Amino acid sequence: MILVSVIVNEARGILIDAAGNTWTDDVLIGHLNEFGRLTASVKRDLYTVRATVGLQSGVSQEVTQTEVEGDPIDVVALLDITRNTVSKRSIVQCDKALLDEVNRFWPTDTEETDVENFSVNVKEPFRFYVTPPNNSYGYVEATLGCVPPEVDDLTDVWPVQSMYQAAAVDFVLSRAYAMNTKRQDIVKADFYNKSYGARIGLGAQAQIAAVPKTADPPEAR
């Protein structure tokens, strides 16, 4: 983890605006927060949270929000479910098609507290399915891809791993050069935006890579 000032100061060096005459700290920090919101939507493991998720009655479950230090944050995708919270019994991912093939009536099985298997769909990042159906008393330990908490000051710790520093700087530069100022430069804005996209692997593969795969070995969970 690094301080917000590290990213802002690096961007200022390239912008040649050390005194903040054109872009204030608040403006650049705002761009950094935008980086977190937009990047999390395409690279869903940008910021991950381990959380306990309470289950609803039945097989269909959904998680769209969790908390970090008491503050709510938005969930962008379920990445993994490892075990039942109370019993500590492990949970195994299974393809929904396989569940359907083995037992076409599995959604009508007897409701229980513990989960044995879970299934996900890339088209439904917030939703997952559990078997046996839950009785609404179950809790599971999950890994969630979330929108990073926003930062407000140069002395704040940036909640994203430092490996994304270069991509964040590119994003901040792109947004800064695109602003309607005397130093607006659309060519540079486009250059840094493309550099940002390349660094995070922007595109379908970046999204698919974060979806839990049935073939993942246990050590990858």
C-alpha positions in Angstrom: 0.0 0.0 0.0 1.2 3.5 -0.7 0.0 7.0 0.2 -2.2 9.0 -2.1 0.5 11.7 -2.3 2.8 9.3 -4.1 0.4 9.0 -7.1 -0.6 12.7 -7.1 3.0 13.9 -6.9 4.1 11.5 -9.7 1.2 12.9 -11.9 2.2 16.5 -11.0 5.7 15.9 -12.1 4.5 14.8 -15.6 1.9 17.6 -15.7 4.7 20.2 -14.7 2.3 21.6 -12.1 4.1 21.1 -8.8 2.4 24.2 -7.3 -1.1 23.0 -8.3 -1.8 26.1 -10.3 -3.8 24.3 -12.9 -5.0 21.1 -11.2 -5.7 21.2 -7.4 -5.1 18.3 -5.1 -8.9 17.8 -4.8 -9.2 17.5 -8.6 -6.5 14.9 -8.9 -7.7 12.9 -5.9 -11.1 13.0 -7.5 -9.7 11.5 -10.7 -7.9 8.8 -8.6 -11.3 7.9 -7.0 -12.8 7.7 -10.5 -10.0 5.3 -11.4 -11.1 3.0 -8.6 -14.8 3.1 -9.6 -14.2 2.5 -13.3 -11.4 0.0 -13.1 -13.2 -2.2 -10.6 -16.1 -2.6 -13.1 -13.8 -4.3 -15.7 -11.0 -5.7 -13.5 -13.1 -7.2 -10.7 -10.2 -8.3 -8.5 -8.7 -4.8 -8.3 -9.9 -4.5 -4.7 -11.0 -7.7 -2.8 -12.7 -8.1 0.5 -13.2 -11.2 2.6 -16.7 -11.0 4.1 -19.3 -13.1 5.8 -22.5 -13.3 3.6 -25.9 -14.2 5.1 -28.0 -16.4 2.8 -31.6 -16.1 1.8 -34.1 -18.9 1.7 -33.8 -21.1 -1.4 -31.1 -21.5 -4.0 -30.7 -18.1 -5.5 -28.5 -15.6 -3.6 -27.3 -12.1 -4.3 -24.7 -9.8 -2.8 -24.4 -6.2 -3.9 -22.9 -4.4 -0.9 -20.6 -5.1 2.0 -18.7 -3.1 4.7 -15.1 -2.1 5.3 -14.4 -0.8 8.8 -18.1 0.0 9.2 -18.5 1.9 5.9 -20.6 0.4 3.1 -19.0 -0.3 -0.3 -20.4 -1.6 -3.5 -19.7 -5.1 -4.7 -18.9 -5.6 -8.4 -18.6 -9.4 -8.4 -18.5 -12.6 -6.3 -15.0 -14.1 -6.7 -15.1 -17.1 -4.5 -16.9 -18.9 -1.6 -14.7 -21.0 0.6 -16.6 -22.5 3.5 -19.6 -22.3 5.9 -19.0 -19.7 8.6 -20.4 -21.6 11.6 -19.6 -25.3 10.8 -16.3 -24.5 8.9 -17.4 -27.1 6.3 -15.8 -26.4 3.0 -17.8 -25.5 -0.1 -17.0 -26.6 -3.6 -17.8 -24.7 -6.8 -19.8 -26.7 -9.4 -21.2 -25.9 -12.8 -24.9 -25.2 -12.7 -25.3 -27.3 -15.9 -23.8 -30.3 -14.0 -26.1 -29.8 -11.1 -29.1 -29.7 -13.5 -27.9 -32.9 -15.2 -27.4 -34.9 -12.0 -30.7 -33.7 -10.5 -33.2 -31.6 -12.4 -35.2 -31.0 -9.2 -32.2 -29.9 -7.0 -33.8 -26.4 -6.4 -36.7 -28.2 -4.6 -34.5 -30.3 -2.2 -34.9 -29.9 1.5 -33.6 -26.6 2.8 -30.6 -26.8 5.1 -28.2 -24.4 6.9 -24.9 -25.6 5.4 -23.9 -25.1 1.8 -22.2 -28.0 -0.1 -21.8 -26.4 -3.6 -22.1 -23.0 -5.2 -22.5 -22.0 -8.8 -22.0 -18.7 -10.6 -22.7 -17.2 -14.1 -20.4 -14.6 -15.8 -23.5 -12.8 -16.9 -24.7 -12.4 -13.3 -21.8 -11.0 -11.3 -23.8 -10.3 -8.1 -25.8 -13.6 -8.1 -24.9 -17.1 -7.1 -26.7 -20.4 -6.5 -26.2 -22.8 -3.6 -27.1 -26.4 -3.0 -28.8 -27.7 -1.0 -31.3 -24.8 -0.8 -30.7 -22.7 2.2 -33.1 -22.2 5.1 -32.1 -18.5 5.5 -29.9 -19.3 8.6 -26.7 -20.0 6.6 -23.6 -17.9 6.5 -20.7 -18.3 4.1 -17.2 -16.9 3.9 -16.8 -15.2 0.5 -14.2 -13.2 -1.4 -15.8 -10.2 -3.1 -14.5 -7.9 -5.8 -15.5 -4.4 -4.6 -15.2 -0.7 -5.5 -12.2 0.7 -3.5 -13.1 3.0 -0.6 -12.7 6.7 -1.7 -9.7 8.7 -0.4 -10.0 12.4 0.6 -6.5 13.6 1.4 -2.9 13.3 0.3 -2.0 11.6 3.6 -4.6 8.8 3.1 -3.4 5.3 2.4 -4.5 4.3 -1.1 -6.5 1.0 -0.6 -5.4 -0.5 -3.9 -2.2 -2.6 -4.3 0.8 -0.6 -5.5 1.1 -2.8 -8.6 -1.7 -0.6 -10.0 0.2 2.7 -9.4 1.3 3.1 -13.0 -2.2 2.5 -14.3 -3.6 5.0 -11.8 -1.1 7.7 -12.8 -2.0 7.2 -16.5 -5.7 7.5 -15.7 -5.2 10.6 -13.6 -3.1 12.2 -16.4 -5.7 11.3 -19.0 -8.5 12.9 -17.0 -6.3 16.0 -16.2 -5.4 16.7 -19.8 -9.0 16.2 -20.9 -10.2 18.9 -18.6 -11.3 22.3 -20.0 -8.2 24.3 -18.8 -5.6 26.5 -20.5 -3.4 23.4 -20.7 -6.0 21.0 -22.2 -4.4 18.5 -24.5 -6.7 16.0 -26.1 -3.9 14.2 -27.8 -2.1 13.5 -24.5 -5.4 12.7 -22.8 -6.0 10.0 -25.5 -2.4 8.7 -25.2 -2.6 8.2 -21.4 -6.1 6.7 -21.6 -4.8 4.1 -24.0 -1.8 3.5 -21.8 -4.1 3.0 -18.8 -6.3 0.5 -20.7 -3.2 -1.5 -21.8 -1.9 -1.7 -18.3 -5.1 -3.1 -16.8 -5.8 -5.4 -19.8 -9.0 -3.5 -20.6 -11.4 -5.8 -22.5 -13.3 -9.0 -22.2 -10.3 -11.0 -20.9 -9.9 -8.7 -18.0 -13.5 -9.4 -16.9 -13.4 -13.1 -17.5 -10.1 -13.6 -15.6 -11.8 -12.6 -12.3 -14.7 -15.0 -12.6 -14.3 -18.1 -10.4 -13.6 -21.2 -12.4 -14.6 -24.7 -11.6 -11.2 -26.0 -12.6 -9.3 -23.7 -10.2 -7.1 -25.9 -7.8 -7.7 -25.5 -4.1 -4.5 -23.5 -3.6 -5.7 -20.9 -6.1 -8.8 -20.1 -3.9 
